[in-house]
């Protein structure tokens, strides 16, 4: 598996049959469907709120999956 981020910070979890989620201190989560040889990317939006806070420059450094509610979370 080839990644663009920091390979030493790679985190991965299984989130379903043949479905792997990874993060490597980038602004995105990658989903790998191994059986179908496909991959998907979920990125942080670059938007500015009322307070002036932005997600620009934030990096995802951990991921967790809750199978009952089918919720995937990336922490920055």
N, C-alpha and C positions, 0 to 999 in steps of 0.2 A: 504494500500500500504506500503510495506516495502522497505526501502532504506538503503544503506551502508554508505552514507555520513552524513553530519550534517543536521539533520531534521529541525533545526531552520533556515537553509539557503536554504531550498527547494524552488525552483521556478518552476512553471509549466504553460504551455499554451496549448490551443487547437490548433492543426494545421490541422484539418480535421475532417470529420465525424468519431467519435469514436476513434480518434488518439490524444493522449496526449504526449507532450514532457516535460521532467523534467531535472533539473540539481540540484545538492546539494553540490556544492563546491568540486567536484571530477574532474578527468581528462576526464570525459565522459558525453555525453548526453544520456538519456534513452528515448526510444519511446515505448509507450504502446498502442497497438491496442486492445481496450476493447471488441469489438464485437467478435473478433476471439481469444481472450485470449492469445495473443502473445506479446512478447516484444523484442526490438532490442537495441543494444548499439553502439553508435558512439564514438570512443575514439580519443584523441589527439595523433598524431604520435610523437614518441621520435626520432627526427632526428636533426642533427647538420648541420647548414649552414656554409657558408664561413667565417662568422664573429665569429663563435664559439658559437652562440646563440642556445639554445635548448628549447624545449617545456617540457622537463622533469621537473616535479614539478609544472607546471602550473595547475591551477584549474579553471574550468568554473563556473562563479558566476552569469551569467545572460543569458537569451535566448530571442530571438525574431524571429517571423515568418512573412514573407511577402507573402501573399497568391497569389497575381497576378503573381509574378515570381516563386512562390513555392520555396523560399529560407529560410532555417533555419540557424540561426547564433547563435553561442555561444561565449560570451565574457569572456576573462580571466582577 
